[in-house]
Amino acid sequence: MREYTFRALITFVPAAREGAVRGYRDGTRIRCIVQPGRRKYLPAVISPGQTAPPRQAVPSTLGILLADDEAAAFFTPGRNFFVWADALVGDTIQGEGLLGCGVIAEATTQSRADACRPYTGTEAMPA
């Protein structure tokens, strides 16, 4: 498992909870759940790019812990994904609270496996 970084464009849905979207609007790194495929949910961190002036699609950086085959299968340029605010954890992770959808623009970096931090929730992280 390695931490991958992708550039993406994310469009937020108008019905998304204000508190969940606030961090994206003010540039705060937010932990969330992304869904790159059917029944596939992965914890991630999204860091929005320049937020002013407001745009419909926000250029962002997506950081996510993946196996090498998952990166190639789910996060190639042009692939779509959903962004969820929360996770329901039982035997599996499942998204809840749709925030928006995104499209991968490009893979930018791949860090060392030992540099990854475990996912601990959907709390905001300092920028």
Secondary structure as a PSIPRED ss2 file (coil, helix, strand):
# PSIPRED VFORMAT (PSIPRED V4.0)

   1 M C   1.000  0.000  0.000
   2 R E   0.000  0.000  1.000
   3 E E   0.000  0.000  1.000
   4 Y E   0.000  0.000  1.000
   5 T E   0.000  0.000  1.000
   6 F E   0.000  0.000  1.000
   7 R E   0.000  0.000  1.000
   8 A E   0.000  0.000  1.000
   9 L E   0.000  0.000  1.000
  10 I E   0.000  0.000  1.000
  11 T E   0.000  0.000  1.000
  12 F E   0.000  0.000  1.000
  13 V C   1.000  0.000  0.000
  14 P C   1.000  0.000  0.000
  15 A C   1.000  0.000  0.000
  16 A C   1.000  0.000  0.000
  17 R C   1.000  0.000  0.000
  18 E H   0.000  1.000  0.000
  19 G H   0.000  1.000  0.000
  20 A H   0.000  1.000  0.000
  21 V H   0.000  1.000  0.000
  22 R H   0.000  1.000  0.000
  23 G H   0.000  1.000  0.000
  24 Y H   0.000  1.000  0.000
  25 R H   0.000  1.000  0.000
  26 D C   1.000  0.000  0.000
  27 G C   1.000  0.000  0.000
  28 T C   1.000  0.000  0.000
  29 R E   0.000  0.000  1.000
  30 I E   0.000  0.000  1.000
  31 R E   0.000  0.000  1.000
  32 C E   0.000  0.000  1.000
  33 I E   0.000  0.000  1.000
  34 V E   0.000  0.000  1.000
  35 Q E   0.000  0.000  1.000
  36 P E   0.000  0.000  1.000
  37 G E   0.000  0.000  1.000
  38 R C   1.000  0.000  0.000
  39 R C   1.000  0.000  0.000
  40 K E   0.000  0.000  1.000
  41 Y E   0.000  0.000  1.000
  42 L E   0.000  0.000  1.000
  43 P E   0.000  0.000  1.000
  44 A E   0.000  0.000  1.000
  45 V E   0.000  0.000  1.000
  46 I E   0.000  0.000  1.000
  47 S E   0.000  0.000  1.000
  48 P E   0.000  0.000  1.000
  49 G C   1.000  0.000  0.000
  50 Q C   1.000  0.000  0.000
  51 T C   1.000  0.000  0.000
  52 A C   1.000  0.000  0.000
  53 P C   1.000  0.000  0.000
  54 P C   1.000  0.000  0.000
  55 R C   1.000  0.000  0.000
  56 Q C   1.000  0.000  0.000
  57 A E   0.000  0.000  1.000
  58 V E   0.000  0.000  1.000
  59 P E   0.000  0.000  1.000
  60 S E   0.000  0.000  1.000
  61 T E   0.000  0.000  1.000
  62 L E   0.000  0.000  1.000
  63 G E   0.000  0.000  1.000
  64 I E   0.000  0.000  1.000
  65 L E   0.000  0.000  1.000
  66 L E   0.000  0.000  1.000
  67 A C   1.000  0.000  0.000
  68 D H   0.000  1.000  0.000
  69 D H   0.000  1.000  0.000
  70 E H   0.000  1.000  0.000
  71 A H   0.000  1.000  0.000
  72 A H   0.000  1.000  0.000
  73 A H   0.000  1.000  0.000
  74 F H   0.000  1.000  0.000
  75 F C   1.000  0.000  0.000
  76 T C   1.000  0.000  0.000
  77 P C   1.000  0.000  0.000
  78 G C   1.000  0.000  0.000
  79 R C   1.000  0.000  0.000
  80 N E   0.000  0.000  1.000
  81 F E   0.000  0.000  1.000
  82 F E   0.000  0.000  1.000
  83 V E   0.000  0.000  1.000
  84 W E   0.000  0.000  1.000
  85 A E   0.000  0.000  1.000
  86 D E   0.000  0.000  1.000
  87 A E   0.000  0.000  1.000
  88 L E   0.000  0.000  1.000
  89 V E   0.000  0.000  1.000
  90 G C   1.000  0.000  0.000
  91 D C   1.000  0.000  0.000
  92 T C   1.000  0.000  0.000
  93 I E   0.000  0.000  1.000
  94 Q E   0.000  0.000  1.000
  95 G E   0.000  0.000  1.000
  96 E E   0.000  0.000  1.000
  97 G E   0.000  0.000  1.000
  98 L E   0.000  0.000  1.000
  99 L E   0.000  0.000  1.000
 100 G E   0.000  0.000  1.000
 101 C E   0.000  0.000  1.000
 102 G E   0.000  0.000  1.000
 103 V E   0.000  0.000  1.000
 104 I E   0.000  0.000  1.000
 105 A E   0.000  0.000  1.000
 106 E E   0.000  0.000  1.000
 107 A E   0.000  0.000  1.000
 108 T E   0.000  0.000  1.000
 109 T E   0.000  0.000  1.000
 110 Q E   0.000  0.000  1.000
 111 S C   1.000  0.000  0.000
 112 R C   1.000  0.000  0.000
 113 A H   0.000  1.000  0.000
 114 D H   0.000  1.000  0.000
 115 A H   0.000  1.000  0.000
 116 C C   1.000  0.000  0.000
 117 R C   1.000  0.000  0.000
 118 P C   1.000  0.000  0.000
 119 Y C   1.000  0.000  0.000
 120 T C   1.000  0.000  0.000
 121 G C   1.000  0.000  0.000
 122 T C   1.000  0.000  0.000
 123 E C   1.000  0.000  0.000
 124 A E   0.000  0.000  1.000
 125 M E   0.000  0.000  1.000
 126 P C   1.000  0.000  0.000
 127 A C   1.000  0.000  0.000
